[in-house]
Amino acid sequence: MRIVDEIDVRASPERVFSIAAQVERWPEILPHYRRVRLRERTPERSVVEMAAWRPFPGFSWPTWWVSEMWIDAARRQVRYRHLLGVTRGMKVVWRVEPRPGGAHITLIHDWDGPAWPLIGRPAARWIILPVFVHGIASRTLAGVKRRAESTHA
């Protein structure tokens, strides 16, 4: 199963990619992120623990996951593989591409769903991906856009 979120940004691809790749700073600029903790970093990859709120009318649902993260600055891509959390096994790709007047971010989540007998795939298709993953991803893209288009570093 795949879910794709996209957004155009009026800022250079390099600026947009820098913000997208500096996940440890996300809680400073993205109000729905509770924390991002670097668990491990090597020249090849990092392991990050991320926690975000998924807001609903009247309340917010806490979410968390742990991912391996690879940064490919030459291609302006950040890749993740979720190791822990409900979304274990999910593969994520951030692509930042040049566009006239700025950049375009494509955020792709690929996942077969949780390993829950009978209900795993339906839960992923009808609830986890469209409600939680898309709900958080769309807010993340909007926040990266706001930051990249602002005068702040």
C-alpha positions as CSV (number, residue, x, y, z in Angstrom):
1,M,0.0,0.0,0.0
2,R,1.2,3.5,-0.8
3,I,0.3,7.0,0.2
4,V,1.8,10.0,-1.4
5,D,1.8,13.6,-0.1
6,E,3.2,16.5,-2.1
7,I,3.7,20.2,-1.8
8,D,5.3,23.1,-3.7
9,V,7.6,25.4,-1.9
10,R,8.8,28.9,-2.8
11,A,12.4,28.3,-1.7
12,S,15.5,26.8,-3.1
13,P,15.7,23.0,-3.2
14,E,18.8,23.1,-1.1
15,R,17.1,25.1,1.6
16,V,14.1,22.8,1.6
17,F,16.2,19.7,1.7
18,S,18.3,21.1,4.6
19,I,15.2,21.6,6.7
20,A,13.8,18.1,5.7
21,A,17.0,16.4,6.6
22,Q,17.6,18.1,9.9
23,V,15.0,16.0,11.7
24,E,16.4,16.7,15.2
25,R,15.2,20.3,14.8
26,W,11.7,19.4,13.7
27,P,10.2,19.8,17.2
28,E,11.4,23.5,17.1
29,I,9.6,24.2,13.9
30,L,6.7,21.7,13.7
31,P,4.2,22.1,16.5
32,H,2.8,18.6,16.1
33,Y,6.2,16.9,16.7
34,R,6.6,16.0,20.4
35,R,10.3,14.9,20.1
36,V,12.9,13.6,17.8
37,R,15.8,11.8,19.5
38,L,18.9,10.6,17.7
39,R,19.6,7.1,18.9
40,E,22.6,6.3,16.7
41,R,24.6,8.0,13.9
42,T,27.2,6.6,11.6
43,P,28.4,8.1,8.3
44,E,26.1,5.7,6.5
45,R,22.9,6.0,8.5
46,S,21.2,7.2,11.6
47,V,18.5,5.7,13.9
48,V,16.0,8.2,15.1
49,E,13.1,8.0,17.5
50,M,10.2,10.3,16.5
51,A,7.0,11.2,18.3
52,A,4.2,13.4,17.0
53,W,0.6,14.3,17.8
54,R,-2.2,13.5,15.4
55,P,-4.7,16.2,16.2
56,F,-8.5,15.6,16.1
57,P,-11.3,17.9,17.1
58,G,-11.1,18.2,20.8
59,F,-8.0,16.0,21.4
60,S,-4.7,14.8,20.0
61,W,-3.5,11.2,19.7
62,P,0.2,10.5,20.6
63,T,2.2,8.5,18.0
64,W,5.8,7.3,18.0
65,W,8.1,5.2,15.9
66,V,11.8,4.4,15.5
67,S,13.4,4.5,12.0
68,E,16.6,3.9,10.2
69,M,17.4,7.1,8.2
70,W,19.7,7.6,5.2
71,I,20.4,11.0,3.8
72,D,21.4,11.3,0.1
73,A,22.3,14.9,-0.3
74,A,23.4,14.6,-3.9
75,R,19.9,13.4,-4.9
76,R,18.1,15.5,-2.2
77,Q,16.5,12.4,-0.7
78,V,15.9,11.2,2.8
79,R,14.9,7.6,3.2
80,Y,13.5,5.8,6.3
81,R,12.7,2.3,7.3
82,H,10.5,2.0,10.4
83,L,12.0,-0.4,12.9
84,L,9.6,0.0,15.9
85,G,6.0,1.2,16.4
86,V,2.7,0.3,14.8
87,T,4.2,1.2,11.4
88,R,7.2,-1.2,11.7
89,G,8.4,-2.2,8.2
90,M,7.1,1.0,6.6
91,K,9.5,2.5,4.0
92,V,9.5,6.3,3.5
93,V,11.1,8.5,0.9
94,W,11.4,12.3,0.9
95,R,12.3,13.7,-2.5
96,V,13.1,17.4,-3.0
97,E,13.1,18.4,-6.7
98,P,13.7,21.8,-8.3
99,R,10.7,23.5,-9.8
100,P,10.4,27.0,-11.4
101,G,10.3,29.4,-8.5
102,G,11.3,26.9,-5.9
103,A,11.1,23.2,-5.0
104,H,8.6,20.3,-5.0
105,I,8.5,17.8,-2.1
106,T,7.2,14.3,-2.7
107,L,6.7,12.2,0.4
108,I,6.0,8.5,-0.2
109,H,5.0,5.9,2.4
110,D,5.0,2.2,1.4
111,W,3.8,-0.4,3.8
112,D,2.0,-3.7,3.9
113,G,0.3,-2.9,7.2
114,P,0.9,-4.3,10.7
115,A,1.3,-8.0,11.2
116,W,-2.1,-8.3,12.9
117,P,-4.1,-11.4,11.8
118,L,-7.1,-10.6,9.6
119,I,-7.3,-6.9,10.5
120,G,-3.8,-5.7,9.7
121,R,-4.2,-4.7,6.1
122,P,-7.7,-3.2,6.5
123,A,-6.6,-1.2,9.5
124,A,-3.6,0.1,7.5
125,R,-5.7,0.9,4.4
126,W,-8.7,2.5,6.1
127,I,-7.3,4.0,9.3
128,I,-3.5,4.1,9.8
129,L,-2.4,5.3,6.4
130,P,-5.1,7.8,5.5
131,V,-5.9,9.1,9.0
132,F,-2.6,8.9,10.9
133,V,0.2,8.8,8.4
134,H,-1.4,11.2,5.9
135,G,-2.6,13.4,8.8
136,I,0.9,13.8,10.2
137,A,2.7,13.9,6.8
138,S,0.5,16.7,5.5
139,R,1.2,18.8,8.6
140,T,4.9,18.0,8.3
141,L,5.1,19.1,4.7
142,A,3.1,22.3,5.5
143,G,5.5,23.1,8.4
144,V,8.6,22.5,6.3
145,K,7.1,24.8,3.6
146,R,6.4,27.5,6.2
147,R,9.9,27.3,7.5
148,A,11.6,27.2,4.1
149,E,9.5,30.2,2.9
150,S,10.2,32.3,6.0
151,T,13.2,34.5,6.6
152,H,14.4,32.3,9.5
153,A,17.3,29.9,9.0
